[in-house]
Amino acid sequence: MASAAAGFGLAAIGAPRRSYAQGKPAKLLVVGDSAPWKGTIIQDAIPAFTKQHGIEVEYTQLPNEAMVTRMKAELMGGSNTIDVIQLGASQVGWMGPYLEDVQELIKKTADKHPDFNWGDFPEGVKQLYLHEKEKRYVGVPYRSTTYILHYQKELLEQAGIAKPPQTFPELLEAAAALTKQGNGTRFGIGTCARQGGAIVDHFLPWLRSAGGDLYDPQTGEIFVTRPEAIEALQFYGDLLAKHKVVPPDAVTWEWDEIIANGQNDRYAMAVTVNASATPLNRNPSSKTAGKWSWTVVPGMNTPEQSKSLNGGWAFAVPKDAKNKEWAWEFVQHITGPEWSRRSMEKGNAPARQSVLNDPKVIQEYGWAPASAASLKTAVMNPRDPNWGAFEQHLRSGISQAMLGQTTAKQAMENVASNWKRVMVRTGQN
């Protein structure tokens, strides 16, 4: 399959129209996180790039925290060993000044890649990688994620529920019925409750759909102690701690586990990443393959309150990269229209409108319409330099509420207190 995909990619991309200056490297180093959504890049697109250009590509994958630590050390230290960086939207605030201007890079290679089409990326997705202080884009989107409600329609119908829940109360009622139906092996809702990288993003759709917010990066005003945020966390935490409609082992789940346990039929519904739909519903080894349907996240009291998270990953070229031209060639290669479309086969959620609006894609990947609807109201995470520290504090608060160790009110007050100290120390407040 990999060989066939590589050949297909070469035919679609075609031979280069011109050659770069002498000094072509033997190898490029790409650094990113260790999530599994890069299967098409590693198994198909990289072999095609190597065959076309004769350049090996080493993709170093690290756990998120280790990846950020390495990038900070190398970028801030002026190292030129990394050629391409996998950039998260929340990292733009601190990483942006060390990265090349995407639009300037596009201008320099317009004659070589006239079909690259920067306008094919939705404005809301491109905004994720806009360094606001310098007013320039620093990454090319590859993965565009939002959170949607995944549900097994047949199980809901068997429990006497005619349509997917549209509000928090409807979701709790459905989750209770589905948990009872599951008889101790399948629960109503799956989520990521481990105090790690996934816990915050899995909570934020609930926060937003309850009318809550985090903080204002410009003024330093903190919103997590407002009633809407507290009510959202109390409801979310009670799903596990009080109502017990979430598998108890969800306290060990992150990105990989939410998919694996959905494949093993451990839950009937989940508010999770749009791209998780592919391994859940299309993987031949999934026990639940072909059983999933999708809609937008429920609103707290009305369907109109539904809001989700706008996130994702991009690829960027460091200013100090020694193989800058070929690094940019690689970025255009993997983020181009053809490999973007092919990436859906192995669990990616591509960022190009031409791919998501393709009738064949819509027919083949049933989650695309729910994802498109969700993106209309999706909110991006803060991108100021303090967000990394703030997220760590929020992880702890969410975990405490989900484990029943404290009330949501106390958890959010603790979070706000920690945020205030960081703001004072960094001059944000």
N, C-alpha and C positions, 0 to 999 in steps of 0.2 A: 504493500500500500504506500509506504514511504517513497519507494522508487517511482511508482506511478505518479504520486503527487508532485515529486520533484520535477519529473519530466513535464507534467502539465504546467507547472509554474514557470518553467523555462520557456515553454512555447508561448505562454500568455505574456510574459514580461518582455521577451525578445532580447536581442543582442544590444549592447550599449552603442549609442550613436557616436560617442567620442571616448577617448581614453583620458584618464587623469594624468597629471604630471608624473615624472619618474619618482620612484620611492615607494612603490606599492608594497605594503607590509605582507609578511608571511602569515600573520594572524591578527585578528581583532579580539579584544577582550570586552565582553558585555557583562555587566553586573546587575542582578535583579533579585527579586524575592523567590521563595521556594514553592509558591503556589502552583497547582497542576495545570492551570489554564494555558500554559505556553507550549502545549504539545505540538501544535502545528509549526510554531517557530523552530523548535528544536529538532523535530523529526522530519520535517518537510522543507521549510523555507531556508534554513541554514544550509542543508546539503545542496539545495538549488543554488544558493549564493556562492558557495564554495566551488561548485562545478562551473558556474558561469565566469567567475573572476579569479579562481585559483587562490583564494584567501581562506584560510581556516578561521573559524569563529569559535571561541571558547566562551560559553555562557555559564558564568559562575552564579549559582543560586544559593541564597542565604536566607535564614529566617529573618523576618521583617526587622526586628531590633538589631540583629547583627549586620544586616544590609545598611541600615541607617548609620550605624556606628562606623562602618568602613567608609561609607561615602563622605561622612563629615571629616574623618581623618584625612582622606586623600584629597578631597576638594579644597578644604581649608588649608591644607598643607602644601598645595600647589603641585601635587603629584600628577604625572601625565601617563600613568599606567592603564587607566580605564579609558576605553574608546567610546563606549556607549553606555548610558545609564538608563535603567528602568525607573521612571519617575512617578511617584504617587501624587495625586492632586493635593494632599495635605502637606506635602513636602516643598511646595513651590516657594513658600515664604522665606525659608532659609537657604534653599538650594539655588533659587533663580539667579542670583548674581554670578554664579559660577558656570552658567550654561549659555550656549550660543543662542542667538536670536533666530528662531525658526524661519521667519519670513525673509530674513537676509540670506539664509542658507538656500531657501527656495529660489530666490532671485538668481543666485550664482549658478544654479543647475537647471534653470528653466528650459534651456535648449536640449538638455539630456533627458529630462522627464517632463515633457509638456502635459502629460496626462495625469500628473500627480494630483492636481486639483485640490488645493487647500480649502476651497469653498464647499467641498463635499462633506466636510465635518460640520455638524450643527454648532451654532454659535454658543449654545449653553455648554457644550462639551469642550470647545476650545477655551472658553473662559476659565475652565478649571486650571489651565496651564498658562494663564496670563499673570506675569509678575507685575502686580498692580503698581508698585513703587516705580519701576522702570518702564512700565507700559509696553511690554513686549512679551510675545509668546515664547516659552522656553522648552516646550515639549510637543511632540506629534502624538495625538491620541491613538491608542491601539485597542484599548478595552474600555467600554463605556458601561458602567454598572449602575443599576438602580434596583430597588427591592420591590418585589411583588409577592402576592399571596399564591403559593403553590398549594393545590389541594387535590385529593383523590375523589373525583366526582361520585363514583359508584359507592364509596364508603359513606359519603354524606347522604346519598339517597337511601341507603340501607338503614341509616340512623333516623330517617324521616325528615331530612333537611333538603328542601327542594332546590335551594340556590346557595352559593357561597356567602359567608357572612360579610356584611357591609359596614357593620359598626362593632365597637368593642363588646357591648353586651351580647350581640348575636354571635360573635366569635367565641365568647366564653361559654355560651349555651351549647354551641356546636362542639366545642372542645370537650366539654363534660360528657356529652352523649357519645362522642367518638372514643373517648378514653374508656368508658364503660363497655362499649362494643368491643374494644381491643382486648379486654380480659387480661390485663397485666403485661401484654407483650407489645401492643401498639397503643400509643398515646395520641391525644388530640393534636398537640402542637409540638413541633421540634424547633429548637433554637440553639444558639451558641452561648452557653452560660459559663464557660471557663474564663477566668480572669486573664485574658490574653488579647491578641490583636483583633479578634472578631466580635468581642462582646459589645463594644461601643457601637459599631456600625449596625449590629442587629437590633439594638435598642432604639436608635435614632428615628426610624420610621414611626415607631410608636410615640415618641416624643413629639415629632412634627405633626402627626395626625391628631394629637391631643391639643394642638395649638401652642406647644411649648417651644422654647429656644434655648440656646447655650449662653452666649455672651456677645457683646459688641466689640470687635477688635479695635475700633476707632476710639470709642469713649471709655472702654473698660467696664461698662455696665454688665452685671451678671444677671442672667435670667433663670438659672436652674432652681432657684428657691421660690419661684413664683408658683401659684397653685396649679397651673396647667402642667408644669414639669413634674411636680411632686405627684399629682394624680396619675400621670402617665407611668412613672416609675413604680408607684404602688400597685397599679393594675398589672404591669408587666412582671414585677417580682412575685406577686401573688399567684400568677399562673403556675409557678413552680413550687413556691414555699407553702402556699395555702390551699389552692385548688388541686394541685398535684395532677395537672393535665399535661405536664411536660415530663419526658423521661428523666428519672433522677440522675442517670449518668450523663445528662446534658451538661452537667458541671465540668465535664472533661472535653466537651465538644468545641472545636473551632471549624475552620473552613473545610478541611477534608472530612471531618467527622459528620458534619451536617449532611453532606452528600452521601457518605457511606451508610449512615443510618437511615436515610430516606430510601436508598436502594434496598436496604434490608427490612423495609416496612416497619420501622419503629415509630413512625408518626404518620398522621393523615393530612396534616396541614403544616405549613411553615411560611413565615415571612422571611424570605432570604433572597440572595442575589439572583437576578434574572437568568444569568448564564448557568446556574445550577440545574436549570430545567433540562439541559441537554444530557448530562450524565445520569440524571434521575430517570428520564423518560425514554432515552434512546440507547443506553448502554445495554448490550445483550445480557450481561451478567446481573443487571438490576432486577430484583424480584418485582419491582413496581413499574417496570418499563411499559409504556403505553397507557398507563392509568392516570396520568397527571393532567390537570387543567390549571388555568392561571387567570388571575384578575388583579386589580389594584389592591393596595393595602386598605383595610377597613379604616374608616374615620371613627373618632371617639364616640360621637353621638349621632352623626349624620354621615352618609357616604361622601358628601361634598367636602368633608374635612380631610379626606385622604391626602397624605403627602408622603413622599419618599425621599430617599437619599440619592444624590447625584454624585457619583464618584467614578473611579477608574484608574487606569495606568496609561502612561505615555512613554515614549522613548526620546532621549535627549543626548546631545553631544556636548561634553565639557569644553569650556574655553581652552583649557590647557592640554586637551587631547593631542597626542603627537601624530595621530593618523586621522586628522579631522575630516579630510575629504572622503576617505573611504568609510569612515564611521557614518557620515551622512548618507553615503550610498547605501549602506546597510539599513539605516533607518527608513529610507524611502522604499527599499525593497520589501521589508516586512510589513510596513503600514500601507502599502499600495492597495488598490481595489481588489486584485485577485487574491492575494494572501489574506486580506481581511475577510473576504467571503469564505475562503477555505477554513479559516480559523474557527468557524462555528461548528465544524464537524467534531472538534475536540474540546468543546466546552468554553469557547471564548464568546464574549458579547462585543462584536465589532462596533466601531464608532462612526463608520461611514454611512451617510444617508442612502447612498446608492445601493448599498448592501441591504440595509434594513427595510427599504421600500421595494425591494425586488419581489415581485409576486411569487416566484418560486421559493424564495426564502420564507415568506409569510406562510405559504402552504405547508412547507416542510417543518418549520419550527413554530409550533403553535403559540409559544410564549411571546413572540415578537409584538403583537398588538397590545398586550397588557404592558409590556415594557415601554412601548411608545406612549401609551396613555399615562403611565407613571412618570415619565420624563417631563411631562408638561407642568407638573407641580413639584418636581424634585428640587431639593435644596442641597447645595454643596456644603461640605464641612468648612470650618474656618481654615484659612491658609496663612495666618500670621505665624511668626517664628515660635510663639508660645504654645501653639496647639499641641505639639508633641508632648510637652509636660502636662498640659491640661487633660489630654486624653488619658494619661496614666492615672491621674486622680479620679477621672470619671469611671474608668474600669473598676476601681476599687469600690466606688459608691454603688454601681449597678450590681456588682457581685454580692455586696453585703445585703442589699435588698432582696435579691433572688434567693439567697441562702437563709433569709429570715433572721439575719443577725441584728438588723436594725430596721427602723421604719424608713420609708422613702424620704420623709421630711428630714430626719436626722442625717441620712446619707447625703442628701443634696446640700444640706447646710455644711457638712464636712467638706464636700467638694468645693463649695463656694469659698470657704475659709482658706483652703489651700490655694485656690486660684488667686485670691486677693494677695496672698503673700508673694506669689510669683510675679504678679503685676507690679507690686511695689518694688520688688528687687530688680525688675527689668525696666522700670519706668513706664510701663504701659498704662498705669493708673495714676 
